[in-house]
Amino acid sequence: SNSSTDDILSTIVPLEINAYRDALQAYKSAIYILSSAEKNIVTLSEIDKSPLNQTRGQDSLRNQSNAPMHFQGERNGADDELHQIRDAKITVELHLADTLTCLGYCHDSKLSEYDKSLKAYRESLSLYIRHVGRFHRMVSNTLHNMGNIHAELKQWSEASSCYRQSLAILKRKEEQERS
């Protein structure tokens, strides 16, 4: 029975890891597309604000009352679109961080591939800090997971550092909730 369980796990775990890797690739592709769209809008916005276009803009302001409504709203539309792209990018990067955390867990708990696990956790930690801040529970959880790996590797100083940072975040959260 133990042998059949091992056979099942040896089949399922690689499938699970491949699924996470496919998801990572999809998220990275989405981030690339969103970043490209963001650059295009910013570039168009900079062109629109150039001194040459500013003088033309004065003439167009005189004629703006005659312009169709959809042209009058172009600048606001570009700002809205830029805002939506940036929001989408943050959402995708947070999903990427979650997927990296899951991948780190697979490499750690299921395959004992600690270097790969730490790499995934470091990437997710960086994304979490960038988007939810240094003192978020997801940052604490990731640091705790990293501490577990360092302890497994008998890297006591690194493990202690990760655990202390994780605990400090949790204590800070608890104090904030009490006040």
N, CA, C and O atoms as a DFTB+ gen file, in Angstrom:
716 C
 N C O
     1  1       0.824      -1.197       0.000
     2  2       0.000       0.000       0.000
     3  2       0.868       1.260       0.000
     4  3       0.557       2.225      -0.699
     5  1       1.942       1.258       0.771
     6  2       2.849       2.403       0.820
     7  2       3.503       2.631      -0.530
     8  3       3.726       3.769      -0.942
     9  1       3.809       1.527      -1.219
    10  2       4.428       1.631      -2.540
    11  2       3.467       2.257      -3.553
    12  3       3.878       3.066      -4.385
    13  1       2.185       1.881      -3.480
    14  2       1.217       2.462      -4.417
    15  2       0.986       3.933      -4.116
    16  3       0.773       4.721      -5.038
    17  1       1.024       4.322      -2.843
    18  2       0.906       5.732      -2.479
    19  2       2.081       6.516      -3.039
    20  3       1.899       7.607      -3.578
    21  1       3.281       5.971      -2.917
    22  2       4.469       6.623      -3.472
    23  2       4.367       6.750      -4.987
    24  3       4.760       7.770      -5.553
    25  1       3.840       5.718      -5.644
    26  2       3.672       5.768      -7.107
    27  2       2.693       6.874      -7.503
    28  3       2.929       7.616      -8.457
    29  1       1.599       6.971      -6.758
    30  2       0.598       8.001      -7.048
    31  2       1.210       9.388      -6.849
    32  3       1.043      10.272      -7.689
    33  1       1.922       9.573      -5.725
    34  2       2.550      10.866      -5.453
    35  2       3.598      11.213      -6.495
    36  3       3.722      12.372      -6.889
    37  1       4.356      10.218      -6.945
    38  2       5.397      10.496      -7.934
    39  2       4.788      10.888      -9.277
    40  3       5.471      11.475     -10.116
    41  1       3.525      10.573      -9.487
    42  2       2.824      10.983     -10.706
    43  2       2.139      12.332     -10.512
    44  3       2.194      13.189     -11.394
    45  1       1.498      12.523      -9.368
    46  2       0.703      13.721      -9.121
    47  2       1.576      14.952      -8.891
    48  3       1.292      16.018      -9.438
    49  1       2.627      14.822      -8.093
    50  2       3.442      15.981      -7.741
    51  2       4.048      16.650      -8.977
    52  3       3.976      17.874      -9.091
    53  1       4.644      15.893      -9.907
    54  2       5.145      16.583     -11.111
    55  2       4.037      17.277     -11.914
    56  3       4.265      18.338     -12.495
    57  1       2.841      16.681     -11.945
    58  2       1.714      17.330     -12.630
    59  2       1.340      18.639     -11.937
    60  3       1.061      19.649     -12.584
    61  1       1.341      18.593     -10.613
    62  2       1.017      19.784      -9.835
    63  2       2.056      20.886     -10.080
    64  3       1.703      22.047     -10.292
    65  1       3.315      20.517     -10.050
    66  2       4.384      21.493     -10.281
    67  2       4.304      22.045     -11.699
    68  3       4.476      23.246     -11.904
    69  1       4.048      21.190     -12.672
    70  2       3.893      21.676     -14.054
    71  2       2.714      22.635     -14.181
    72  3       2.788      23.617     -14.919
    73  1       1.637      22.357     -13.471
    74  2       0.475      23.254     -13.504
    75  2       0.849      24.620     -12.925
    76  3       0.469      25.655     -13.473
    77  1       1.589      24.620     -11.823
    78  2       2.025      25.891     -11.237
    79  2       2.986      26.618     -12.173
    80  3       2.915      27.839     -12.314
    81  1       3.873      25.878     -12.803
    82  2       4.803      26.510     -13.745
    83  2       4.064      27.092     -14.943
    84  3       4.407      28.175     -15.417
    85  1       3.049      26.380     -15.435
    86  2       2.225      26.911     -16.533
    87  2       1.520      28.199     -16.095
    88  3       1.447      29.170     -16.848
    89  1       1.004      28.184     -14.865
    90  2       0.338      29.381     -14.338
    91  2       1.334      30.528     -14.221
    92  3       1.014      31.667     -14.562
    93  1       2.535      30.234     -13.744
    94  2       3.572      31.275     -13.648
    95  2       3.844      31.891     -15.012
    96  3       3.933      33.112     -15.146
    97  1       3.975      31.039     -16.020
    98  2       4.247      31.530     -17.367
    99  2       3.099      32.401     -17.873
   100  3       3.326      33.432     -18.506
   101  1       1.883      31.986     -17.592
   102  2       0.716      32.771     -18.014
   103  2       0.698      34.126     -17.306
   104  3       0.436      35.151     -17.936
   105  1       0.974      34.136     -16.003
   106  2       0.997      35.402     -15.265
   107  2       2.113      36.310     -15.782
   108  3       1.913      37.513     -15.951
   109  1       3.282      35.730     -16.031
   110  2       4.401      36.542     -16.533
   111  2       4.079      37.108     -17.918
   112  3       4.449      38.240     -18.226
   113  1       3.401      36.337     -18.738
   114  2       2.981      36.833     -20.056
   115  2       1.980      37.973     -19.904
   116  3       2.061      38.981     -20.605
   117  1       1.042      37.803     -18.987
   118  2       0.051      38.859     -18.745
   119  2       0.731      40.133     -18.249
   120  3       0.371      41.232     -18.671
   121  1       1.701      39.992     -17.367
   122  2       2.431      41.160     -16.861
   123  2       3.175      41.848     -17.998
   124  3       3.201      43.077     -18.070
   125  1       3.778      41.065     -18.883
   126  2       4.488      41.637     -20.039
   127  2       3.526      42.447     -20.914
   128  3       3.834      43.569     -21.316
   129  1       2.372      41.872     -21.201
   130  2       1.379      42.544     -22.040
   131  2       0.887      43.822     -21.360
   132  3       0.788      44.870     -21.999
   133  1       0.580      43.734     -20.068
   134  2       0.109      44.911     -19.341
   135  2       1.195      45.988     -19.255
   136  3       0.898      47.178     -19.364
   137  1       2.438      45.580     -19.062
   138  2       3.546      46.543     -19.012
   139  2       3.723      47.241     -20.357
   140  3       3.976      48.444     -20.408
   141  1       3.591      46.487     -21.440
   142  2       3.680      47.080     -22.774
   143  2       2.558      48.084     -23.008
   144  3       2.789      49.174     -23.531
   145  1       1.360      47.717     -22.623
   146  2       0.222      48.628     -22.776
   147  2       0.424      49.882     -21.922
   148  3       0.119      50.993     -22.357
   149  1       0.934      49.695     -20.718
   150  2       1.205      50.830     -19.828
   151  2       2.228      51.777     -20.458
   152  3       2.040      52.993     -20.442
   153  1       3.304      51.227     -21.010
   154  2       4.339      52.053     -21.657
   155  2       3.752      52.823     -22.842
   156  3       4.060      53.999     -23.036
   157  1       2.916      52.163     -23.626
   158  2       2.302      52.829     -24.785
   159  2       1.449      54.015     -24.363
   160  3       1.517      55.082     -24.974
   161  1       0.654      53.835     -23.331
   162  2      -0.214      54.921     -22.872
   163  2       0.615      56.055     -22.288
   164  3       0.328      57.225     -22.541
   165  1       1.645      55.720     -21.505
   166  2       2.509      56.751     -20.925
   167  2       3.218      57.520     -22.033
   168  3       3.319      58.745     -21.969
   169  1       3.705      56.816     -23.040
   170  2       4.383      57.478     -24.164
   171  2       3.431      58.418     -24.889
   172  3       3.795      59.552     -25.197
   173  1       2.225      57.960     -25.162
   174  2       1.239      58.817     -25.830
   175  2       0.895      60.023     -24.968
   176  3       0.696      61.124     -25.481
   177  1       0.826      59.813     -23.671
   178  2       0.530      60.911     -22.749
   179  2       1.660      61.935     -22.750
   180  3       1.409      63.139     -22.706
   181  1       2.917      61.454     -22.801
   182  2       4.066      62.362     -22.831
   183  2       4.101      63.150     -24.136
   184  3       4.428      64.336     -24.139
   185  1       3.767      62.500     -25.233
   186  2       3.709      63.194     -26.529
   187  2       2.640      64.276     -26.475
   188  3       2.842      65.385     -26.969
   189  1       1.501      63.947     -25.875
   190  2       0.395      64.890     -25.776
   191  2       0.774      66.115     -24.944
   192  3       0.254      67.207     -25.171
   193  1       1.689      65.933     -23.972
   194  2       2.086      67.029     -23.077
   195  2       3.319      67.776     -23.573
   196  3       3.787      68.701     -22.909
   197  1       3.852      67.386     -24.734
   198  2       5.051      68.041     -25.257
   199  2       4.752      69.499     -25.598
   200  3       3.608      69.839     -25.901
   201  1       5.790      70.383     -25.552
   202  2       5.579      71.810     -25.836
   203  2       4.939      72.062     -27.209
   204  3       4.108      72.959     -27.350
   205  1       5.320      71.283     -28.202
   206  2       4.747      71.461     -29.535
   207  2       3.238      71.233     -29.500
   208  3       2.470      71.986     -30.100
   209  1       2.830      70.196     -28.797
   210  2       1.399      69.897     -28.720
   211  2       0.669      70.856     -27.794
   212  3      -0.540      71.036     -27.939
   213  1       1.370      71.480     -26.842
   214  2       0.733      72.437     -25.947
   215  2       0.234      73.655     -26.727
   216  3      -0.867      74.147     -26.477
   217  1       1.059      74.147     -27.691
   218  2       0.613      75.305     -28.471
   219  2      -0.534      74.909     -29.386
   220  3      -1.476      75.675     -29.583
   221  1      -0.448      73.715     -29.939
   222  2      -1.572      73.227     -30.758
   223  2      -2.814      73.066     -29.894
   224  3      -3.941      73.287     -30.336
   225  1      -2.568      72.666     -28.629
   226  2      -3.675      72.446     -27.711
   227  2      -4.485      73.693     -27.469
   228  3      -5.699      73.619     -27.280
   229  1      -3.813      74.873     -27.472
   230  2      -4.548      76.123     -27.261
   231  2      -5.536      76.345     -28.396
   232  3      -6.671      76.766     -28.172
   233  1      -5.092      76.059     -29.622
   234  2      -6.020      76.189     -30.748
   235  2      -7.160      75.189     -30.620
   236  3      -8.316      75.502     -30.903
   237  1      -6.816      73.983     -30.189
   238  2      -7.867      72.970     -30.112
   239  2      -8.829      73.267     -28.972
   240  3      -9.992      72.868     -29.026
   241  1      -8.345      73.980     -27.911
   242  2      -9.250      74.352     -26.833
   243  2     -10.333      75.297     -27.328
   244  3     -11.489      75.217     -26.913
   245  1      -9.929      76.204     -28.236
   246  2     -10.919      77.121     -28.801
   247  2     -11.988      76.373     -29.579
   248  3     -13.159      76.751     -29.599
   249  1     -11.539      75.292     -30.223
   250  2     -12.471      74.533     -31.064
   251  2     -13.104      73.356     -30.325
   252  3     -13.912      72.619     -30.891
   253  1     -12.726      73.185     -29.048
   254  2     -13.178      71.992     -28.337
   255  2     -14.691      71.961     -28.169
   256  3     -15.295      70.889     -28.168
   257  1     -15.301      73.125     -28.028
   258  2     -16.748      73.128     -27.857
   259  2     -17.444      72.581     -29.106
   260  3     -18.571      72.092     -29.030
   261  1     -16.764      72.668     -30.260
   262  2     -17.330      72.127     -31.492
   263  2     -16.980      70.657     -31.691
   264  3     -17.547      69.991     -32.557
   265  1     -16.029      70.143     -30.875
   266  2     -15.578      68.755     -31.049
   267  2     -16.619      67.790     -30.496
   268  3     -17.322      68.103     -29.536
   269  1     -16.710      66.617     -31.110
   270  2     -17.623      65.606     -30.579
   271  2     -17.227      65.218     -29.153
   272  3     -16.056      65.309     -28.785
   273  1     -18.181      64.798     -28.374
   274  2     -17.948      64.462     -26.968
   275  2     -16.874      63.381     -26.794
   276  3     -16.100      63.445     -25.839
   277  1     -16.809      62.396     -27.689
   278  2     -15.847      61.312     -27.495
   279  2     -14.413      61.804     -27.645
   280  3     -13.502      61.189     -27.090
   281  1     -14.178      62.908     -28.386
   282  2     -12.826      63.466     -28.490
   283  2     -12.482      64.270     -27.241
   284  3     -11.331      64.284     -26.804
   285  1     -13.472      64.933     -26.671
   286  2     -13.222      65.723     -25.469
   287  2     -12.817      64.834     -24.298
   288  3     -12.074      65.273     -23.420
   289  1     -13.279      63.632     -24.275
   290  2     -12.978      62.737     -23.160
   291  2     -11.761      61.861     -23.373
   292  3     -11.493      60.980     -22.557
   293  1     -11.007      62.079     -24.457
   294  2      -9.870      61.188     -24.740
   295  2      -8.821      61.202     -23.646
   296  3      -8.319      60.149     -23.251
   297  1      -8.481      62.402     -23.147
   298  2      -7.436      62.480     -22.123
   299  2      -7.879      61.742     -20.866
   300  3      -7.112      60.957     -20.307
   301  1      -9.125      61.988     -20.409
   302  2      -9.625      61.274     -19.232
   303  2      -9.703      59.782     -19.497
   304  3      -9.449      58.982     -18.596
   305  1     -10.045      59.399     -20.702
   306  2     -10.110      57.989     -21.057
   307  2      -8.751      57.335     -20.967
   308  3      -8.637      56.205     -20.492
   309  1      -7.715      58.031     -21.419
   310  2      -6.353      57.482     -21.343
   311  2      -5.918      57.339     -19.896
   312  3      -5.292      56.342     -19.536
   313  1      -6.239      58.326     -19.057
   314  2      -5.898      58.237     -17.637
   315  2      -6.628      57.075     -16.977
   316  3      -6.047      56.337     -16.182
   317  1      -7.914      56.916     -17.314
   318  2      -8.688      55.794     -16.770
   319  2      -8.104      54.463     -17.226
   320  3      -7.982      53.520     -16.445
   321  1      -7.748      54.407     -18.496
   322  2      -7.186      53.170     -19.038
   323  2      -5.858      52.838     -18.364
   324  3      -5.597      51.679     -18.041
   325  1      -5.029      53.843     -18.153
   326  2      -3.748      53.646     -17.473
   327  2      -3.978      53.137     -16.055
   328  3      -3.296      52.222     -15.594
   329  1      -4.938      53.736     -15.375
   330  2      -5.276      53.304     -14.011
   331  2      -5.756      51.844     -14.004
   332  3      -5.361      51.061     -13.140
   333  1      -6.601      51.490     -14.961
   334  2      -7.106      50.118     -15.045
   335  2      -5.983      49.133     -15.343
   336  3      -5.950      48.038     -14.781
   337  1      -5.073      49.514     -16.217
   338  2      -3.945      48.636     -16.547
   339  2      -3.067      48.423     -15.320
   340  3      -2.646      47.302     -15.035
   341  1      -2.795      49.500     -14.602
   342  2      -1.959      49.379     -13.402
   343  2      -2.633      48.538     -12.327
   344  3      -1.967      47.746     -11.660
   345  1      -3.929      48.694     -12.149
   346  2      -4.669      47.855     -11.198
   347  2      -4.616      46.387     -11.603
   348  3      -4.402      45.508     -10.769
   349  1      -4.815      46.134     -12.900
   350  2      -4.774      44.753     -13.397
   351  2      -3.388      44.154     -13.188
   352  3      -3.259      42.984     -12.827
   353  1      -2.365      44.950     -13.413
   354  2      -0.992      44.479     -13.245
   355  2      -0.728      44.089     -11.787
   356  3      -0.097      43.066     -11.519
   357  1      -1.209      44.900     -10.854
   358  2      -1.057      44.580      -9.433
   359  2      -1.774      43.277      -9.111
   360  3      -1.224      42.416      -8.423
   361  1      -2.991      43.129      -9.602
   362  2      -3.758      41.906      -9.356
   363  2      -3.022      40.687      -9.893
   364  3      -2.913      39.671      -9.206
   365  1      -2.516      40.784     -11.121
   366  2      -1.796      39.663     -11.725
   367  2      -0.524      39.357     -10.927
   368  3      -0.189      38.191     -10.717
   369  1       0.186      40.403     -10.481
   370  2       1.406      40.172      -9.716
   371  2       1.105      39.529      -8.359
   372  3       1.910      38.744      -7.859
   373  1      -0.037      39.852      -7.763
   374  2      -0.411      39.189      -6.508
   375  2      -0.778      37.725      -6.755
   376  3      -0.464      36.865      -5.932
   377  1      -1.434      37.434      -7.869
   378  2      -1.702      36.035      -8.225
   379  2      -0.390      35.301      -8.491
   380  3      -0.237      34.135      -8.126
   381  1       0.541      35.982      -9.121
   382  2       1.864      35.404      -9.360
   383  2       2.541      35.083      -8.031
   384  3       3.127      34.011      -7.878
   385  1       2.466      35.998      -7.074
   386  2       3.054      35.763      -5.750
   387  2       2.408      34.557      -5.078
   388  3       3.105      33.729      -4.492
   389  1       1.081      34.451      -5.158
   390  2       0.385      33.291      -4.570
   391  2       0.835      31.991      -5.226
   392  3       1.045      30.985      -4.548
   393  1       0.981      32.017      -6.546
   394  2       1.409      30.816      -7.273
   395  2       2.841      30.441      -6.911
   396  3       3.162      29.263      -6.754
   397  1       3.695      31.444      -6.781
   398  2       5.078      31.179      -6.360
   399  2       5.114      30.557      -4.966
   400  3       5.931      29.677      -4.694
   401  1       4.231      31.016      -4.091
   402  2       4.148      30.441      -2.751
   403  2       3.741      28.963      -2.826
   404  3       4.317      28.122      -2.137
   405  1       2.758      28.658      -3.658
   406  2       2.336      27.263      -3.830
   407  2       3.464      26.412      -4.423
   408  3       3.690      25.277      -4.003
   409  1       4.153      26.973      -5.391
   410  2       5.278      26.258      -5.999
   411  2       6.385      26.034      -4.972
   412  3       6.977      24.957      -4.913
   413  1       6.658      27.051      -4.167
   414  2       7.641      26.909      -3.097
   415  2       7.260      25.804      -2.138
   416  3       8.112      25.026      -1.707
   417  1       5.982      25.731      -1.802
   418  2       5.502      24.681      -0.907
   419  2       5.708      23.296      -1.525
   420  3       6.134      22.368      -0.838
   421  1       5.409      23.157      -2.810
   422  2       5.604      21.858      -3.485
   423  2       7.073      21.439      -3.450
   424  3       7.399      20.296      -3.130
   425  1       7.949      22.381      -3.783
   426  2       9.371      22.055      -3.788
   427  2       9.862      21.729      -2.384
   428  3      10.749      20.891      -2.215
   429  1       9.298      22.379      -1.385
   430  2       9.720      22.170      -0.002
   431  2       9.130      20.874       0.560
   432  3       9.866      19.930       0.849
   433  1       7.840      20.830       0.710
   434  2       7.178      19.743       1.431
   435  2       7.128      18.432       0.665
   436  3       7.203      17.357       1.260
   437  1       7.004      18.516      -0.634
   438  2       6.757      17.297      -1.395
   439  2       8.005      16.745      -2.068
   440  3       8.086      15.544      -2.324
   441  1       8.981      17.604      -2.357
   442  2      10.150      17.132      -3.100
   443  2      11.477      17.379      -2.379
   444  3      12.522      16.902      -2.819
   445  1      11.434      18.115      -1.287
   446  2      12.655      18.475      -0.536
   447  2      13.684      19.178      -1.425
   448  3      14.888      18.990      -1.249
   449  1      13.217      19.980      -2.372
   450  2      14.098      20.780      -3.233
   451  2      14.150      22.192      -2.639
   452  3      13.455      23.105      -3.084
   453  1      14.999      22.333      -1.623
   454  2      14.976      23.537      -0.809
   455  2      15.468      24.786      -1.535
   456  3      14.946      25.875      -1.299
   457  1      16.456      24.652      -2.406
   458  2      16.939      25.825      -3.143
   459  2      15.840      26.390      -4.043
   460  3      15.639      27.603      -4.109
   461  1      15.136      25.495      -4.731
   462  2      14.041      25.938      -5.606
   463  2      12.920      26.564      -4.776
   464  3      12.304      27.552      -5.176
   465  1      12.675      25.971      -3.627
   466  2      11.634      26.485      -2.747
   467  2      11.974      27.885      -2.251
   468  3      11.136      28.785      -2.294
   469  1      13.208      28.066      -1.779
   470  2      13.620      29.385      -1.293
   471  2      13.557      30.432      -2.398
   472  3      13.160      31.573      -2.161
   473  1      13.950      30.040      -3.601
   474  2      13.898      30.983      -4.725
   475  2      12.454      31.432      -4.975
   476  3      12.194      32.621      -5.158
   477  1      11.531      30.490      -4.983
   478  2      10.118      30.828      -5.202
   479  2       9.593      31.710      -4.069
   480  3       8.884      32.685      -4.319
   481  1       9.938      31.370      -2.824
   482  2       9.487      32.177      -1.687
   483  2      10.075      33.586      -1.737
   484  3       9.382      34.552      -1.418
   485  1      11.336      33.718      -2.128
   486  2      11.948      35.058      -2.211
   487  2      11.232      35.920      -3.254
   488  3      10.986      37.105      -3.026
   489  1      10.904      35.320      -4.391
   490  2      10.186      36.065      -5.430
   491  2       8.806      36.493      -4.938
   492  3       8.389      37.633      -5.144
   493  1       8.102      35.566      -4.285
   494  2       6.767      35.912      -3.788
   495  2       6.862      36.969      -2.688
   496  3       6.024      37.868      -2.622
   497  1       7.870      36.868      -1.830
   498  2       8.061      37.852      -0.764
   499  2       8.246      39.254      -1.356
   500  3       7.651      40.221      -0.881
   501  1       9.063      39.347      -2.378
   502  2       9.313      40.633      -3.030
   503  2       8.012      41.225      -3.600
   504  3       7.751      42.418      -3.443
   505  1       7.217      40.402      -4.247
   506  2       5.948      40.877      -4.819
   507  2       4.963      41.282      -3.727
   508  3       4.293      42.309      -3.842
   509  1       4.873      40.474      -2.666
   510  2       3.964      40.827      -1.570
   511  2       4.368      42.157      -0.938
   512  3       3.516      43.012      -0.696
   513  1       5.650      42.334      -0.672
   514  2       6.113      43.578      -0.050
   515  2       5.792      44.765      -0.949
   516  3       5.344      45.808      -0.471
   517  1       6.019      44.609      -2.237
   518  2       5.762      45.701      -3.182
   519  2       4.287      46.092      -3.207
   520  3       3.971      47.277      -3.313
   521  1       3.385      45.128      -3.113
   522  2       1.973      45.428      -3.346
   523  2       1.099      45.501      -2.099
   524  3       0.097      46.217      -2.098
   525  1       1.452      44.781      -1.039
   526  2       0.602      44.835       0.157
   527  2       1.338      45.411       1.358
   528  3       0.742      45.614       2.416
   529  1       2.622      45.673       1.198
   530  2       3.388      46.292       2.274
   531  2       4.141      45.279       3.104
   532  3       3.844      44.084       3.097
   533  1       5.113      45.784       3.808
   534  2       6.039      44.949       4.592
   535  2       5.353      44.263       5.771
   536  3       5.819      43.225       6.242
   537  1       4.255      44.835       6.248
   538  2       3.642      44.340       7.480
   539  2       2.305      43.650       7.222
   540  3       1.341      43.863       7.958
   541  1       2.249      42.849       6.211
   542  2       1.030      42.110       5.850
   543  2       1.186      40.646       6.267
   544  3       2.298      40.122       6.334
   545  1       0.071      40.008       6.542
   546  2       0.113      38.589       6.962
   547  2       0.748      37.677       5.902
   548  3       1.397      36.689       6.246
   549  1       0.566      38.001       4.626
   550  2       1.171      37.160       3.577
   551  2       2.695      37.252       3.633
   552  3       3.386      36.268       3.370
   553  1       3.213      38.413       3.970
   554  2       4.660      38.574       4.140
   555  2       5.114      37.730       5.333
   556  3       6.130      37.038       5.261
   557  1       4.361      37.792       6.423
   558  2       4.679      36.996       7.610
   559  2       4.659      35.498       7.297
   560  3       5.564      34.767       7.699
   561  1       3.629      35.044       6.580
   562  2       3.527      33.619       6.223
   563  2       4.708      33.174       5.367
   564  3       5.267      32.097       5.578
   565  1       5.079      34.004       4.408
   566  2       6.187      33.654       3.517
   567  2       7.496      33.592       4.294
   568  3       8.296      32.678       4.094
   569  1       7.716      34.559       5.178
   570  2       8.925      34.533       6.011
   571  2       8.953      33.288       6.900
   572  3      10.007      32.685       7.101
   573  1       7.803      32.914       7.423
   574  2       7.719      31.708       8.256
   575  2       8.079      30.460       7.442
   576  3       8.830      29.603       7.906
   577  1       7.536      30.370       6.230
   578  2       7.862      29.240       5.353
   579  2       9.358      29.195       5.053
   580  3       9.965      28.124       5.043
   581  1       9.942      30.356       4.813
   582  2      11.378      30.411       4.548
   583  2      12.162      29.992       5.791
   584  3      13.180      29.307       5.688
   585  1      11.688      30.402       6.952
   586  2      12.327      29.991       8.207
   587  2      12.311      28.480       8.369
   588  3      13.293      27.888       8.816
   589  1      11.190      27.852       8.005
   590  2      11.098      26.391       8.086
   591  2      12.148      25.710       7.209
   592  3      12.764      24.726       7.619
   593  1      12.348      26.235       6.011
   594  2      13.341      25.642       5.110
   595  2      14.742      25.819       5.683
   596  3      15.533      24.876       5.701
   597  1      15.049      27.032       6.154
   598  2      16.376      27.254       6.738
   599  2      16.598      26.338       7.947
   600  3      17.705      25.838       8.147
   601  1      15.558      26.116       8.747
   602  2      15.686      25.198       9.887
   603  2      15.936      23.773       9.396
   604  3      16.763      23.052       9.954
   605  1      15.223      23.380       8.357
   606  2      15.420      22.044       7.778
   607  2      16.865      21.867       7.303
   608  3      17.438      20.783       7.406
   609  1      17.437      22.946       6.786
   610  2      18.811      22.909       6.284
   611  2      19.842      23.176       7.389
   612  3      21.044      23.253       7.134
   613  1      19.335      23.318       8.633
   614  2      20.185      23.605       9.790
   615  2      20.935      24.930       9.647
   616  3      22.050      25.088      10.146
   617  1      20.307      25.863       8.965
   618  2      20.833      27.222       8.828
   619  2      20.133      28.074       9.895
   620  3      19.207      28.835       9.613
   621  1      20.608      27.914      11.105
   622  2      19.907      28.429      12.274
   623  2      19.810      29.952      12.298
   624  3      18.772      30.493      12.681
   625  1      20.846      30.637      11.907
   626  2      20.825      32.098      11.918
   627  2      19.770      32.633      10.949
   628  3      19.000      33.527      11.301
   629  1      19.735      32.086       9.727
   630  2      18.747      32.513       8.737
   631  2      17.331      32.163       9.188
   632  3      16.402      32.957       9.038
   633  1      17.184      30.953       9.748
   634  2      15.863      30.538      10.237
   635  2      15.381      31.488      11.330
   636  3      14.232      31.931      11.322
   637  1      16.265      31.792      12.262
   638  2      15.911      32.683      13.363
   639  2      15.506      34.060      12.841
   640  3      14.532      34.644      13.316
   641  1      16.243      34.572      11.878
   642  2      15.930      35.882      11.302
   643  2      14.547      35.883      10.656
   644  3      13.760      36.806      10.865
   645  1      14.260      34.865       9.886
   646  2      12.946      34.773       9.227
   647  2      11.825      34.667      10.263
   648  3      10.803      35.343      10.149
   649  1      12.022      33.817      11.270
   650  2      10.992      33.646      12.308
   651  2      10.780      34.942      13.090
   652  3       9.641      35.298      13.395
   653  1      11.857      35.647      13.416
   654  2      11.738      36.904      14.169
   655  2      10.975      37.958      13.352
   656  3      10.119      38.663      13.886
   657  1      11.291      38.055      12.069
   658  2      10.585      39.015      11.213
   659  2       9.109      38.653      11.107
   660  3       8.243      39.525      11.176
   661  1       8.831      37.376      10.941
   662  2       7.447      36.910      10.839
   663  2       6.680      37.232      12.122
   664  3       5.558      37.737      12.077
   665  1       7.291      36.936      13.248
   666  2       6.657      37.187      14.539
   667  2       6.433      38.679      14.771
   668  3       5.390      39.072      15.294
   669  1       7.400      39.512      14.389
   670  2       7.257      40.966      14.553
   671  2       6.053      41.480      13.760
   672  3       5.315      42.343      14.236
   673  1       5.861      40.957      12.573
   674  2       4.711      41.368      11.756
   675  2       3.412      40.962      12.442
   676  3       2.476      41.757      12.526
   677  1       3.354      39.727      12.933
   678  2       2.138      39.259      13.598
   679  2       1.837      40.066      14.858
   680  3       0.680      40.393      15.123
   681  1       2.870      40.387      15.633
   682  2       2.669      41.203      16.843
   683  2       2.159      42.590      16.477
   684  3       1.263      43.123      17.130
   685  1       2.733      43.165      15.433
   686  2       2.303      44.497      14.986
   687  2       0.841      44.448      14.549
   688  3       0.062      45.339      14.888
   689  1       0.465      43.415      13.800
   690  2      -0.927      43.269      13.348
   691  2      -1.865      43.141      14.548
   692  3      -2.934      43.750      14.586
   693  1      -1.445      42.339      15.522
   694  2      -2.277      42.131      16.708
   695  2      -2.478      43.450      17.475
   696  3      -3.580      43.741      17.940
   697  1      -1.402      44.244      17.602
   698  2      -1.513      45.548      18.274
   699  2      -2.441      46.473      17.507
   700  3      -3.231      47.196      18.113
   701  1      -2.358      46.461      16.186
   702  2      -3.227      47.312      15.367
   703  2      -4.687      46.905      15.531
   704  3      -5.571      47.760      15.577
   705  1      -4.938      45.614      15.619
   706  2      -6.313      45.134      15.765
   707  2      -6.883      45.483      17.120
   708  3      -8.085      45.720      17.242
   709  1      -6.029      45.520      18.163
   710  2      -6.492      45.862      19.503
   711  2      -6.805      47.349      19.642
   712  3      -7.655      47.729      20.447
   713  1      -6.131      48.189      18.871
   714  2      -6.334      49.642      19.044
   715  2      -7.362      50.206      18.103
   716  3      -7.635      51.406      18.134
